[in-house]
Amino acid sequence: MRLSILVLFAASAAIAAPVPKGEKPEELYFPVQVGAKWVMAIGRLTWTETVTKVQEKEGKYNVTVSREQGDATVEVAYEVSKDGVFRTSWAGMEEDKPRLFLKLPYKEGTTWTHERIQAGGRQNVVQTHTMGKQEEVEVPAGKYKAIRVESVVEFLDGPQKLTEWYAAGIGMIKMEFSDGAIELKEFTR
C-alpha cells in the first residue's frame, strides 16, 4: 500500500512552446518540449512518461505528461517555472492545491511542506521536503548532476522517509524509499 502511494507521489499540442529570452529549459529541472520521454523502473516494473503538450505563458509552462504502464494510461499535469516543479492534476483530478515537488531556485537547506488528503479521504498526508547538496548520481540511464531532496511523509502508522534526485532539464531521476527505488532507465529529449 505504501509503495503504491509513494509511486503516485513520484510519480495536445504538436509543437513545444518557445522558451522566453534569457531562460534555459535545462535550468527548469523538468523538460518543456513535446516528445520528451522517460522510461522509469522499479525492480522489473517499468513505465513510460511522455510530454504530450506544452503551453507557455509569462514564464510558466503548463506541461501535460502521458504515463503508460501496461494497458493503463494516465495524464498528469505540471506547472514548471523558475520557481519550481508543481503537479496540478493526476488522472484528470485537480490537486486541491498544486503539489510542489521541487522548489527553485536551488539553495541547499531550503524546506517546504505539502499537505493533502490521501485517496479515500482516510487521512491527511503531510510531506516535508529538505533540499540537500547537488551530487553526481548514477542510474541505468547514465550519470547526472542532481539536486538531492530528503522527504518525510507522515502517515497514521508512522513516518516514511524517502530521497529523490532531480536533474536539470530532466526532472526526477531517482527515488529511494524503504521498499526499494525508482530509477530513470532511459531519457529522450
Backbone as numpy.savetxt, mean C-alpha at the origin, in Angstrom:
# Nx Ny Nz CAx CAy CAz Cx Cy Cz
-7.49 -15.99 10.42 -8.31 -14.80 10.42 -7.44 -13.55 10.42
-6.47 -13.50 11.36 -5.59 -12.34 11.39 -4.81 -12.20 10.09
-4.37 -13.33 9.53 -3.61 -13.29 8.29 -4.44 -12.63 7.21
-5.71 -13.00 7.07 -6.53 -12.41 6.02 -6.77 -10.93 6.29
-6.91 -10.53 7.55 -7.08 -9.12 7.88 -5.82 -8.35 7.52
-4.66 -8.89 7.82 -3.41 -8.21 7.51 -3.19 -8.12 6.00
-3.56 -9.16 5.26 -3.42 -9.13 3.81 -4.30 -8.03 3.23
-5.49 -7.83 3.83 -6.39 -6.78 3.35 -5.81 -5.39 3.58
-4.98 -5.26 4.71 -4.35 -3.98 4.97 -3.41 -3.67 3.79
-2.68 -4.67 3.59 -1.59 -4.52 2.52 -2.16 -4.17 1.13
-2.38 -5.46 1.80 -3.06 -5.27 0.91 -3.50 -4.64 1.18
-11.93 3.35 -16.81 -10.55 3.27 -16.61 -9.88 3.85 -17.83
-8.94 4.71 -17.46 -8.32 5.49 -18.53 -7.25 4.70 -19.25
-7.02 5.05 -20.50 -6.00 4.36 -21.29 -4.65 5.04 -21.18
-4.62 6.31 -20.73 -3.37 7.07 -20.67 -3.19 7.61 -19.27
-1.99 7.53 -18.76 -1.71 8.05 -17.42 -1.74 9.57 -17.43
-2.07 10.14 -16.30 -2.09 11.59 -16.16 -0.68 12.13 -16.24
-0.51 13.36 -16.77 0.83 13.94 -16.80 1.29 14.28 -15.39
2.60 14.27 -15.19 3.17 14.59 -13.89 3.36 16.10 -13.82
2.87 16.76 -12.76 3.07 18.20 -12.65 4.55 18.56 -12.68
4.84 19.75 -13.21 6.22 20.21 -13.30 6.87 20.25 -11.93
8.11 19.77 -11.86 8.87 19.77 -10.62 8.60 18.56 -9.73
7.66 17.72 -10.11 7.34 16.54 -9.31 7.76 15.29 -10.07
8.47 14.42 -9.41 8.90 13.18 -10.03 8.04 12.04 -9.50
7.42 11.23 -10.39 6.54 10.17 -9.91 7.23 9.18 -8.98
8.53 8.96 -9.16 9.23 8.00 -8.31 9.37 8.51 -6.88
9.16 9.81 -6.65 9.22 10.36 -5.29 7.92 10.13 -4.54
6.90 9.63 -5.25 5.58 9.48 -4.65 5.40 8.15 -3.91
6.30 7.21 -4.07 6.24 5.91 -3.39 5.01 5.10 -3.77
4.53 5.33 -4.99 3.43 4.56 -5.58 3.39 4.91 -7.06
3.20 3.93 -7.93 3.19 4.26 -9.36 1.94 5.04 -9.76
2.11 6.03 -10.61 0.99 6.83 -11.10 0.91 6.74 -12.63
1.24 5.55 -13.16 1.16 5.30 -14.59 0.26 4.10 -14.84
-0.69 4.27 -15.76 -1.54 3.14 -16.14 -0.66 2.02 -16.68
-0.93 0.79 -16.27 -0.18 -0.38 -16.73 0.88 -0.85 -15.75
1.23 -0.01 -14.74 2.19 -0.48 -13.74 1.60 -1.73 -13.10
2.46 -2.73 -12.86 1.96 -4.02 -12.39 2.88 -4.62 -11.34
2.27 -5.11 -10.24 2.97 -5.83 -9.19 2.50 -7.28 -9.19
3.41 -8.19 -8.93 3.05 -9.56 -8.59 3.55 -9.75 -7.17
2.61 -10.02 -6.25 2.93 -10.17 -4.84 2.79 -11.63 -4.45
3.55 -12.05 -3.45 3.50 -13.45 -3.02 3.55 -13.55 -1.51
2.79 -14.52 -1.00 2.87 -14.91 0.40 2.88 -16.43 0.37
4.05 -16.99 0.61 4.21 -18.45 0.44 3.96 -18.81 -1.03
3.09 -19.78 -1.26 2.77 -20.20 -2.63 1.65 -19.39 -3.26
0.96 -18.60 -2.46 -0.15 -17.78 -2.94 0.39 -16.52 -3.61
-0.05 -16.23 -4.83 0.35 -15.01 -5.52 -0.90 -14.28 -6.03
-0.75 -12.99 -6.23 -1.79 -12.20 -6.87 -1.13 -11.08 -7.65
-1.87 -10.53 -8.60 -1.38 -9.47 -9.48 -2.21 -8.22 -9.25
-1.54 -7.09 -9.16 -2.20 -5.80 -9.04 -1.74 -4.94 -10.20
-2.69 -4.31 -10.90 -2.39 -3.50 -12.08 -3.07 -2.15 -11.97
-2.34 -1.07 -12.24 -2.93 0.26 -12.28 -3.76 0.36 -13.55
-5.06 0.61 -13.39 -5.97 0.66 -14.55 -6.44 2.07 -14.88
-6.32 2.98 -13.93 -6.80 4.35 -14.17 -6.03 5.32 -13.28
-5.68 6.48 -13.85 -5.01 7.53 -13.09 -5.62 8.88 -13.49
-6.05 9.63 -12.50 -6.54 10.98 -12.72 -5.76 11.91 -11.81
-5.21 12.99 -12.39 -4.43 13.94 -11.61 -5.18 15.25 -11.50
-5.19 15.81 -10.31 -5.79 17.13 -10.09 -5.03 17.81 -8.98
-4.41 18.93 -9.30 -3.70 19.76 -8.34 -2.67 18.99 -7.52
-1.89 18.14 -8.19 -0.81 17.41 -7.54 -1.23 16.16 -6.79
-2.52 15.81 -6.87 -3.01 14.59 -6.24 -3.46 13.64 -7.34
-3.05 12.39 -7.19 -3.41 11.36 -8.17 -4.44 10.42 -7.57
-5.55 10.24 -8.25 -6.51 9.20 -7.89 -6.16 8.01 -8.76
-5.71 6.94 -8.12 -5.19 5.76 -8.82 -6.10 4.57 -8.53
-6.59 3.93 -9.59 -7.40 2.72 -9.45 -6.54 1.52 -9.78
-6.56 0.53 -8.90 -5.77 -0.69 -9.05 -6.71 -1.88 -9.09
-6.50 -2.75 -10.06 -7.26 -3.99 -10.16 -6.41 -5.11 -9.58
-6.95 -5.80 -8.57 -6.23 -6.89 -7.92 -6.86 -8.21 -8.33
-6.06 -9.07 -8.98 -6.54 -10.36 -9.45 -5.87 -11.47 -8.66
-6.71 -12.33 -8.08 -6.22 -13.48 -7.34 -7.13 -14.65 -7.67
-6.61 -15.59 -8.44 -7.43 -16.71 -8.90 -8.54 -16.19 -9.79
-9.78 -16.55 -9.48 -10.92 -16.10 -10.26 -11.50 -14.78 -9.76
-10.98 -14.26 -8.68 -11.53 -13.05 -8.08 -10.76 -11.81 -8.52
-11.51 -10.72 -8.77 -10.91 -9.43 -9.08 -11.54 -8.38 -8.17
-10.70 -7.57 -7.56 -11.16 -6.52 -6.65 -10.54 -5.21 -7.10
-11.32 -4.12 -7.08 -10.76 -2.80 -7.38 -10.46 -2.08 -6.07
-9.31 -1.44 -6.05 -8.87 -0.67 -4.90 -8.50 0.71 -5.40
-8.92 1.76 -4.68 -8.62 3.13 -5.08 -7.70 3.78 -4.05
-6.75 4.54 -4.58 -5.77 5.24 -3.74 -5.73 6.71 -4.13
-5.33 7.54 -3.18 -4.96 8.92 -3.48 -3.48 9.01 -3.17
-2.71 9.46 -4.14 -1.25 9.51 -4.01 -0.81 10.95 -4.24
0.01 11.47 -3.32 0.52 12.84 -3.46 1.82 12.96 -2.69
2.37 14.17 -2.69 3.59 14.41 -1.92 3.34 14.31 -0.42
2.04 14.22 -0.01 1.69 14.06 1.40 1.63 12.61 1.83
1.53 11.67 0.85 1.51 10.27 1.21 0.65 9.42 0.30
0.49 8.16 0.71 -0.31 7.17 -0.02 -1.50 6.81 0.86
-2.70 7.09 0.36 -3.95 6.85 1.08 -4.81 5.86 0.30
-5.43 4.89 0.97 -6.42 4.04 0.32 -7.78 4.69 0.57
-8.54 4.91 -0.53 -9.84 5.57 -0.41 -11.00 4.60 -0.54
-10.80 3.45 -1.20 -11.86 2.44 -1.25 -11.27 1.06 -1.50
-12.02 0.05 -1.09 -11.63 -1.35 -1.25 -12.85 -2.10 -1.74
-12.75 -2.78 -2.87 -13.85 -3.58 -3.43 -15.13 -2.77 -3.56
-14.98 -1.51 -3.99 -16.13 -0.66 -4.22 -16.71 -0.02 -2.96
-16.15 -0.33 -1.79 -16.64 0.26 -0.54 -15.71 1.40 -0.13
-16.28 2.58 0.01 -15.50 3.74 0.43 -14.98 3.53 1.84
-13.77 3.98 2.10 -13.24 3.98 3.46 -14.01 5.04 4.25
-14.26 4.81 5.54 -14.92 5.83 6.35 -14.09 7.10 6.39
-12.79 6.92 6.32 -11.82 8.01 6.26 -10.64 7.43 5.49
-10.10 8.13 4.49 -8.97 7.54 3.75 -7.90 7.01 4.70
-7.42 5.79 4.40 -6.43 5.12 5.25 -5.04 5.47 4.78
-4.27 6.11 5.66 -2.91 6.54 5.34 -1.95 5.37 5.52
-1.39 4.89 4.40 -0.41 3.81 4.43 1.00 4.33 4.66
1.33 5.45 3.99 2.68 6.00 4.10 2.58 7.52 4.12
3.07 8.11 5.20 3.06 9.56 5.33 4.34 10.12 4.71
4.17 11.12 3.87 5.29 11.78 3.22 5.27 13.27 3.57
6.39 13.98 3.47 7.69 13.50 3.06 8.33 12.62 4.13
9.28 11.83 3.70 9.96 10.90 4.60 10.69 11.67 5.70
10.46 11.25 6.94 11.22 11.75 8.08 11.22 10.65 9.13
12.39 10.12 9.42 12.50 9.06 10.41 11.87 9.49 11.73
11.09 8.58 12.34 10.45 8.86 13.61 9.02 9.38 13.50
8.58 9.73 12.29 7.20 10.20 12.10 6.23 9.09 12.51
5.18 9.46 13.23 4.17 8.51 13.69 2.79 8.99 13.26
1.91 8.04 12.89 0.52 8.34 12.59 -0.35 7.16 12.97
-1.62 7.42 13.20 -2.55 6.39 13.65 -3.76 6.36 12.73
-4.28 5.17 12.52 -5.50 4.98 11.73 -6.44 4.10 12.54
-7.70 4.50 12.61 -8.71 3.72 13.33 -9.85 3.41 12.38
-10.34 2.17 12.43 -11.48 1.79 11.59 -12.24 0.66 12.25
-13.45 0.44 11.79 -14.26 -0.67 12.26 -13.90 -1.89 11.43
-13.58 -3.00 12.07 -13.26 -4.24 11.36 -14.51 -4.74 10.65
-14.34 -5.48 9.58 -15.45 -6.04 8.83 -16.46 -6.69 9.78
-17.74 -6.42 9.56 -18.77 -6.96 10.42 -19.06 -6.09 11.63
-18.29 -5.01 11.81 -18.54 -4.08 12.90 -18.27 -4.63 14.29
-17.49 -5.68 14.38 -17.26 -6.33 15.67 -16.33 -5.55 16.60
-15.38 -4.84 16.04 -14.45 -4.13 16.90 -13.77 -3.01 16.14
-13.32 -2.01 16.90 -12.47 -0.98 16.32 -11.08 -1.58 16.18
-10.43 -1.27 15.09 -9.04 -1.68 14.90 -8.23 -0.40 14.85
-7.27 -0.27 15.74 -6.41 0.90 15.77 -5.03 0.45 15.33
-4.49 1.15 14.34 -3.18 0.80 13.82 -2.28 2.03 13.95
-1.16 1.87 14.66 -0.19 2.95 14.84 1.06 2.62 14.05
1.51 3.58 13.26 2.67 3.40 12.37 3.80 4.34 12.81
5.03 3.85 12.72 6.21 4.68 13.00 7.21 4.47 11.88
7.62 5.58 11.28 8.56 5.52 10.16 9.97 5.32 10.68
10.64 4.31 10.12 12.01 4.01 10.52 13.01 4.51 9.49
14.15 3.90 9.48 15.23 4.27 8.57 14.95 3.80 7.15
15.59 4.46 6.21 15.62 3.94 4.84 16.71 2.88 4.83
16.42 1.76 4.19 17.39 0.67 4.16 17.25 -0.11 2.86
18.29 -0.86 2.54 18.23 -1.72 1.35 17.51 -3.01 1.73
16.52 -3.38 0.90 15.71 -4.57 1.15 15.75 -5.44 -0.08
15.98 -6.73 0.12 15.98 -7.67 -1.01 14.71 -8.50 -0.96
14.00 -8.53 -2.09 12.80 -9.35 -2.28 13.01 -10.12 -3.59
12.14 -11.08 -3.93 12.34 -11.82 -5.19 12.46 -10.93 -6.43
11.85 -9.73 -6.41 11.91 -8.83 -7.56 13.24 -8.08 -7.65
14.06 -8.11 -6.60 15.34 -7.41 -6.62 15.64 -6.70 -5.33
16.68 -5.83 -5.36 17.07 -5.04 -4.20 16.57 -3.62 -4.39
16.02 -3.04 -3.32 15.47 -1.69 -3.37 15.86 -0.93 -2.12
16.06 0.38 -2.26 16.19 1.27 -1.11 14.75 1.59 -0.71
14.41 1.33 0.54 13.01 1.45 0.95 12.89 2.06 2.35
11.73 2.68 2.58 11.40 3.23 3.89 10.78 2.11 4.73
11.30 1.94 5.93 10.78 0.94 6.86 9.67 1.59 7.70
8.53 0.91 7.82 7.42 1.39 8.65 7.04 0.27 9.61
7.20 0.53 10.91 6.82 -0.42 11.96 5.40 -0.09 12.38
4.53 -1.10 12.46 3.14 -0.87 12.84 2.71 -1.82 13.94
1.77 -1.34 14.75 1.13 -2.16 15.77 -0.37 -2.05 15.52
-1.01 -3.22 15.33 -2.45 -3.28 15.12 -3.06 -3.79 16.42
-3.96 -3.01 17.02 -4.58 -3.37 18.29 -5.87 -4.14 18.04
-5.87 -5.46 18.31 -7.05 -6.30 18.23 -7.57 -6.55 19.64
-8.81 -7.01 19.78 -9.37 -7.32 21.10 -8.54 -8.35 21.84
-7.96 -9.32 21.09 -7.18 -10.37 21.74 -5.69 -10.04 21.83
-5.35 -8.79 21.60 -3.96 -8.37 21.76 -3.39 -7.73 20.51
-2.23 -7.10 20.66 -1.61 -6.40 19.53 -0.92 -7.36 18.56
-0.88 -6.96 17.31 -0.15 -7.67 16.25 0.86 -6.67 15.68
2.12 -7.05 15.64 3.14 -6.17 15.08 3.41 -6.58 13.63
3.66 -5.58 12.79 4.06 -5.86 11.42 5.01 -4.78 10.95
5.80 -5.12 9.95 6.76 -4.19 9.37 6.54 -4.17 7.86
6.49 -2.97 7.30 6.34 -2.81 5.85 7.52 -2.00 5.33
7.86 -2.23 4.06 8.89 -1.45 3.39 8.30 -0.89 2.10
8.53 0.41 1.86 8.01 1.11 0.69 9.16 1.65 -0.13
9.15 1.34 -1.43 10.18 1.81 -2.35 9.61 2.92 -3.24
10.42 3.92 -3.52 10.00 5.05 -4.35 9.54 4.57 -5.72
8.40 5.10 -6.16 7.86 4.77 -7.47 7.19 3.41 -7.56
7.25 2.61 -6.49 6.71 1.25 -6.52 5.63 1.04 -5.48
5.84 1.50 -4.26 4.91 1.25 -3.18 5.46 0.18 -2.26
4.55 -0.58 -1.62 4.98 -1.60 -0.68 5.66 -2.75 -1.41
6.87 -3.09 -0.94 7.60 -4.20 -1.56 7.68 -5.41 -0.63
7.41 -5.16 0.66 7.49 -6.27 1.62 6.70 -5.92 2.87
6.05 -6.97 3.44 5.39 -6.84 4.73 5.69 -8.10 5.53
6.24 -7.93 6.72 6.49 -9.06 7.61 5.53 -8.98 8.79
5.01 -10.14 9.20 4.14 -10.24 10.36 4.35 -11.60 10.98
3.70 -11.86 12.10 3.98 -13.08 12.87 3.75 -14.37 12.08
2.81 -14.37 11.15 2.48 -15.58 10.39 3.26 -15.73 9.09
4.11 -14.77 8.73 4.85 -14.87 7.48 5.19 -13.52 6.89
5.30 -13.49 5.56 5.67 -12.25 4.87 5.04 -12.21 3.49
4.70 -11.01 3.06 4.26 -10.74 1.69 5.44 -10.05 1.02
5.82 -10.51 -0.19 6.96 -9.91 -0.88 6.62 -9.63 -2.34
7.27 -8.60 -2.87 7.16 -8.27 -4.27 7.94 -9.29 -5.07
7.24 -10.00 -5.96 7.87 -11.03 -6.79 8.31 -10.45 -8.14
7.47 -9.55 -8.70 7.79 -8.88 -9.96 7.17 -7.50 -9.97
7.81 -6.57 -10.69 7.23 -5.24 -10.86 7.53 -4.76 -12.28
6.50 -4.23 -12.94 6.63 -3.66 -14.28 6.08 -2.25 -14.24
6.84 -1.29 -14.74 6.35 0.10 -14.74 5.30 0.26 -15.78
